Amino acid sequence: MKTSLGLPQSIVGEGGEYKTIGKIGEGTFSDVLKVQSLKGGQYYACKQMKQHFESIDHVNNLREIQALRRLNPHPNILILHEVIFDKKSGALALICELMDKNIYELIKGRKKPLPEKRIMNYMYQLFKSLDHMHRNGIFHRDVKPENILIKQDLLKLGDFGSCRSIHSKQPYTEYISTRWYRAPECLLTDGYYSYKMDIWSAGCVFYEIASFHPLFPGSNELDQISKIHEIIGTPPMKVLNKFKQSRVMSFDFPIRKGKGISPFMPSLSNKSLSLIYAMIQYDPDERICAHEALQHPYFRELRWAEKQAMRRKMRLVENPLERESLNLRRIAKEDQRQNFFRQTQEYPLGLHGLPYAVELPKVTVPAVTNLTSYSNPTFQSIFALPATNRQVQLLQPITYFGTHHKSEKQKEFKSPVKQYHLPALERRGGGY
C-alpha cells in the first residue's frame, strides 16, 4: 500500500514495522523518508534506494553499508539501525537515526552570523568524523553542507554512497563530488586523487558556514579552476606537473597572485584563517590531514575541555569513594529540588507571608504622652574589676515624664561612658 504521494505506507523489518510520516529529502539514487517505529514510537530516517537489488549478497557488498557497519559506532558518524531488503521486489531501505537538519538548511537564508564558538564546535566534530573515517581506510568523496547533519550542537557525517577504500587502486571515478567542493586534483586529473580531497571539501564547508556563501562557486570545470586561482593564486609549475602526468591538457593558466580569504571574511580570527588555508593547499601533499587539523591551535580550547572531562571521568572510574560522593551530592540536590517544589505547592505565597507590602492602619499619637513612673531595680556590674577596695558604682534610677521632657536628675546625670561618632561610609558602585 502507498500514500497519495506514492510513498509506502509502512516498511516492515526485523526491528518491527515502520510507519511512513513523509518525505524529508530526495537524491539521485534514493529518497529519504521520516518513519516512526510502531514498536517503540521512535522516529527514524529511512533511506529508500531507487535501484533494485537481486540478492542479499548484492546488498551486503554495497560500499555504503560496509562503510557504515565498519565506522559505527562513533559519535560523529550517522548511526545505521537496520537494513531492510525485500527479496520479492528487490527494494532496499536503510533505517538510520533521524537528525534535525543539514548544514545547508542551517545557513540557508540566514543573515546573522553564527557565533565562532559554534562554528569551532561543528568543525571540530567534522574533523573527528573525517579522522575516524580515514584511519579506518575509507574516504567520503562527497563532503558538502547537504551531507553534514546536525541535531542541536551534535554534528554527524552522513551519505556514504560515494565512499571508497583508501587502499583501492587508482584511477577513481572522475566526476564524483559536487563541483564547488571538488579539489584541484579531482579537476585536473583522470581520477588520480586521494583521501586529501575530503580535507579540501571540508575547508570549503568551513568557509561557507562562516560566511553563508560558497568559496569557489564555479559554473563549470574551467570556471571552477579559475575561481580557485582567483582566491589562492596560480600554483607554481612544479605543483601543476604533478597533475600533468595523468591528463593530457594544456596547463597554461594566467598567472594570478590570489586575493585571499581575508578581504571576504574580515571577522574570521587569524587562527581560523590559518586552518582554512592549510585545508585548501593546492598541492595535496602539502595539505593538512584530519589528525593534524585536530591539533591545530584553533581547537586548543576544545581540546583542553575534553581533557578536563576525561580526567574527571577517570577519577570517577578509579576512585569509588569519589564516585559515591558525587552520587550522594546528586541525590542531595534532587532532594532539595523536590522539597522546594513541595513547599511551593503547600505555601503558594511563600513561608514569609504575602510577597507584597501591606498598609497598616494609622495610629494617632498625641504630642506628649505622660508615662507612669516605675521604680527601677538597682543593678550591679557583673564584669570583673581590678583588685581594689573601691566600691562598685551603682546606676541611679531615672524617671521619664515624657518624650520631649527630661527630669532634673536626667539633666544633672553625666554618663561615665565616652561617646564616639563613626565617620560616614563612602558608597561605591551604586551600593549593589
ZIWO-V927448 format. One record per pair of residues at least 4 apart in sequence whose ideal C-beta (glycine too) atoms are under 7 Angstrom apart, sorted by the first residue. I is the first residue (numbers start at 1). J is the second residue. If there is no record, write none. Layout:
i->(I | I)
j->(J | J)
//
This chain:
i->(1 | 2 | 2 | 2 | 2 | 3 | 3 | 3 | 5 | 7 | 7 | 7 | 8 | 9 | 10 | 10 | 10 | 10 | 11 | 11 | 11 | 11 | 11 | 12 | 13 | 13 | 13 | 13 | 14 | 15 | 15 | 15 | 15 | 16 | 16 | 16 | 17 | 18 | 18 | 18 | 18 | 18 | 18 | 19 | 19 | 19 | 20 | 20 | 21 | 21 | 21 | 22 | 22 | 23 | 23 | 24 | 24 | 24 | 24 | 25 | 26 | 26 | 29 | 29 | 29 | 29 | 30 | 30 | 30 | 30 | 31 | 32 | 32 | 33 | 33 | 34 | 34 | 34 | 35 | 35 | 36 | 36 | 37 | 37 | 37 | 43 | 44 | 44 | 44 | 44 | 44 | 45 | 45 | 45 | 46 | 46 | 47 | 47 | 47 | 48 | 49 | 52 | 52 | 53 | 53 | 53 | 53 | 53 | 54 | 54 | 56 | 56 | 57 | 59 | 59 | 59 | 59 | 60 | 62 | 63 | 63 | 63 | 64 | 64 | 64 | 64 | 65 | 65 | 66 | 67 | 67 | 67 | 67 | 68 | 68 | 68 | 69 | 70 | 71 | 71 | 71 | 71 | 71 | 72 | 72 | 72 | 73 | 74 | 76 | 76 | 76 | 76 | 76 | 76 | 77 | 77 | 77 | 77 | 78 | 78 | 78 | 78 | 78 | 78 | 79 | 79 | 80 | 80 | 81 | 81 | 81 | 82 | 83 | 84 | 84 | 85 | 86 | 86 | 99 | 99 | 99 | 99 | 100 | 100 | 100 | 101 | 101 | 101 | 102 | 102 | 102 | 102 | 103 | 103 | 103 | 103 | 103 | 103 | 104 | 104 | 104 | 106 | 107 | 107 | 107 | 110 | 113 | 114 | 114 | 114 | 116 | 116 | 117 | 118 | 119 | 119 | 119 | 120 | 120 | 120 | 120 | 121 | 121 | 121 | 122 | 122 | 122 | 123 | 123 | 124 | 124 | 124 | 125 | 125 | 126 | 126 | 126 | 126 | 126 | 127 | 127 | 127 | 127 | 128 | 128 | 129 | 129 | 130 | 130 | 130 | 130 | 131 | 131 | 131 | 131 | 132 | 133 | 133 | 133 | 134 | 134 | 134 | 134 | 137 | 137 | 137 | 138 | 138 | 138 | 139 | 139 | 139 | 139 | 139 | 140 | 140 | 140 | 140 | 140 | 141 | 141 | 141 | 141 | 141 | 141 | 142 | 142 | 142 | 142 | 142 | 142 | 143 | 143 | 143 | 143 | 143 | 143 | 144 | 144 | 144 | 144 | 145 | 145 | 147 | 147 | 147 | 148 | 148 | 148 | 149 | 149 | 150 | 150 | 162 | 164 | 164 | 166 | 170 | 170 | 171 | 171 | 171 | 172 | 172 | 173 | 174 | 174 | 177 | 177 | 177 | 177 | 177 | 179 | 179 | 180 | 180 | 180 | 180 | 180 | 181 | 181 | 182 | 182 | 182 | 183 | 183 | 183 | 183 | 184 | 184 | 184 | 185 | 185 | 185 | 185 | 185 | 185 | 186 | 186 | 187 | 187 | 187 | 188 | 188 | 189 | 189 | 189 | 189 | 190 | 190 | 192 | 193 | 194 | 196 | 196 | 196 | 197 | 198 | 199 | 199 | 199 | 199 | 199 | 199 | 200 | 200 | 200 | 200 | 201 | 202 | 202 | 203 | 203 | 203 | 203 | 204 | 204 | 204 | 204 | 205 | 206 | 206 | 206 | 207 | 207 | 207 | 207 | 208 | 208 | 208 | 208 | 210 | 210 | 211 | 211 | 215 | 216 | 216 | 216 | 216 | 217 | 218 | 218 | 218 | 219 | 220 | 221 | 222 | 223 | 224 | 225 | 226 | 227 | 228 | 229 | 229 | 229 | 229 | 229 | 230 | 230 | 231 | 231 | 231 | 231 | 232 | 232 | 232 | 233 | 233 | 233 | 234 | 234 | 234 | 234 | 235 | 235 | 235 | 235 | 237 | 239 | 239 | 240 | 240 | 243 | 244 | 259 | 261 | 261 | 261 | 262 | 262 | 268 | 268 | 270 | 271 | 271 | 271 | 272 | 272 | 273 | 274 | 275 | 275 | 275 | 275 | 276 | 278 | 279 | 279 | 281 | 281 | 283 | 288 | 288 | 289 | 290 | 294 | 299 | 300 | 301 | 302 | 303 | 304 | 305 | 306 | 307 | 308 | 309 | 310 | 311 | 312 | 313 | 314 | 315 | 315 | 316 | 316 | 316 | 319 | 320 | 321 | 322 | 323 | 324 | 325 | 326 | 327 | 328 | 329 | 330 | 331 | 332 | 333 | 334 | 335 | 336 | 337 | 338 | 339 | 340 | 341 | 342 | 343 | 343 | 347 | 349 | 349 | 349 | 350 | 354 | 365 | 368 | 368 | 368 | 369 | 369 | 370 | 370 | 371 | 371 | 373 | 375 | 376 | 378 | 379 | 380 | 381 | 396 | 398 | 398 | 398 | 399 | 401 | 401 | 406 | 406 | 408 | 409 | 427)
j->(9 | 6 | 7 | 8 | 9 | 7 | 9 | 20 | 23 | 20 | 23 | 33 | 20 | 20 | 17 | 18 | 19 | 20 | 18 | 35 | 46 | 84 | 93 | 17 | 18 | 82 | 84 | 95 | 82 | 37 | 39 | 81 | 82 | 37 | 38 | 39 | 38 | 35 | 36 | 37 | 44 | 46 | 95 | 35 | 36 | 38 | 33 | 35 | 34 | 35 | 36 | 33 | 34 | 31 | 33 | 32 | 33 | 34 | 45 | 32 | 31 | 32 | 49 | 50 | 51 | 161 | 47 | 48 | 49 | 50 | 48 | 45 | 47 | 46 | 48 | 43 | 45 | 98 | 44 | 46 | 41 | 43 | 41 | 42 | 44 | 98 | 81 | 95 | 96 | 97 | 98 | 96 | 97 | 98 | 93 | 95 | 93 | 94 | 96 | 93 | 92 | 90 | 91 | 58 | 59 | 85 | 90 | 92 | 58 | 90 | 60 | 85 | 61 | 65 | 83 | 85 | 92 | 65 | 66 | 67 | 163 | 164 | 68 | 160 | 161 | 163 | 69 | 83 | 70 | 71 | 138 | 160 | 163 | 72 | 80 | 160 | 80 | 136 | 77 | 132 | 133 | 136 | 138 | 77 | 79 | 80 | 79 | 132 | 125 | 128 | 129 | 155 | 156 | 157 | 129 | 132 | 156 | 157 | 96 | 97 | 149 | 156 | 157 | 158 | 96 | 97 | 94 | 96 | 95 | 96 | 97 | 95 | 94 | 93 | 95 | 92 | 90 | 91 | 149 | 150 | 151 | 156 | 150 | 151 | 152 | 105 | 106 | 150 | 145 | 146 | 148 | 149 | 107 | 145 | 148 | 150 | 205 | 209 | 108 | 145 | 146 | 150 | 208 | 209 | 212 | 212 | 267 | 118 | 119 | 209 | 120 | 269 | 121 | 122 | 123 | 209 | 210 | 124 | 298 | 299 | 302 | 125 | 153 | 302 | 126 | 155 | 209 | 127 | 206 | 128 | 299 | 302 | 129 | 155 | 130 | 148 | 155 | 157 | 202 | 131 | 290 | 293 | 294 | 132 | 294 | 133 | 157 | 134 | 198 | 202 | 290 | 135 | 290 | 291 | 294 | 136 | 138 | 139 | 140 | 139 | 166 | 195 | 290 | 165 | 166 | 167 | 163 | 165 | 166 | 163 | 164 | 166 | 195 | 198 | 157 | 160 | 162 | 163 | 198 | 162 | 163 | 164 | 176 | 177 | 197 | 147 | 159 | 162 | 176 | 177 | 178 | 147 | 181 | 198 | 201 | 202 | 205 | 178 | 181 | 201 | 205 | 205 | 208 | 157 | 158 | 159 | 155 | 157 | 205 | 156 | 158 | 154 | 155 | 176 | 168 | 172 | 195 | 191 | 192 | 190 | 191 | 192 | 191 | 193 | 191 | 190 | 191 | 181 | 182 | 186 | 197 | 201 | 218 | 224 | 204 | 214 | 216 | 217 | 218 | 201 | 204 | 186 | 187 | 224 | 193 | 197 | 200 | 284 | 188 | 228 | 282 | 189 | 192 | 193 | 197 | 243 | 284 | 193 | 197 | 221 | 224 | 225 | 243 | 247 | 193 | 243 | 246 | 247 | 246 | 247 | 246 | 197 | 284 | 200 | 284 | 287 | 201 | 202 | 203 | 279 | 287 | 288 | 289 | 290 | 204 | 279 | 280 | 287 | 205 | 206 | 279 | 207 | 276 | 279 | 280 | 208 | 214 | 215 | 216 | 209 | 210 | 276 | 279 | 211 | 215 | 261 | 276 | 212 | 213 | 214 | 215 | 265 | 268 | 264 | 265 | 231 | 224 | 227 | 228 | 231 | 227 | 223 | 224 | 227 | 223 | 224 | 225 | 226 | 227 | 228 | 229 | 230 | 231 | 232 | 233 | 234 | 253 | 256 | 258 | 256 | 259 | 258 | 259 | 260 | 261 | 258 | 280 | 282 | 256 | 257 | 258 | 253 | 254 | 255 | 256 | 239 | 240 | 282 | 283 | 241 | 282 | 283 | 244 | 251 | 247 | 251 | 263 | 265 | 273 | 276 | 266 | 273 | 272 | 273 | 274 | 275 | 297 | 298 | 276 | 298 | 277 | 278 | 279 | 293 | 296 | 298 | 280 | 288 | 287 | 288 | 286 | 287 | 287 | 292 | 293 | 293 | 294 | 299 | 303 | 304 | 305 | 306 | 307 | 308 | 309 | 310 | 311 | 312 | 313 | 314 | 315 | 316 | 317 | 318 | 319 | 322 | 322 | 323 | 326 | 323 | 324 | 325 | 326 | 327 | 328 | 329 | 330 | 331 | 332 | 333 | 334 | 335 | 336 | 337 | 338 | 339 | 340 | 341 | 342 | 343 | 344 | 345 | 346 | 347 | 351 | 351 | 353 | 354 | 355 | 355 | 358 | 369 | 402 | 403 | 404 | 402 | 403 | 401 | 402 | 400 | 402 | 399 | 397 | 397 | 394 | 395 | 392 | 392 | 413 | 409 | 410 | 413 | 407 | 405 | 407 | 410 | 411 | 412 | 413 | 431)
//
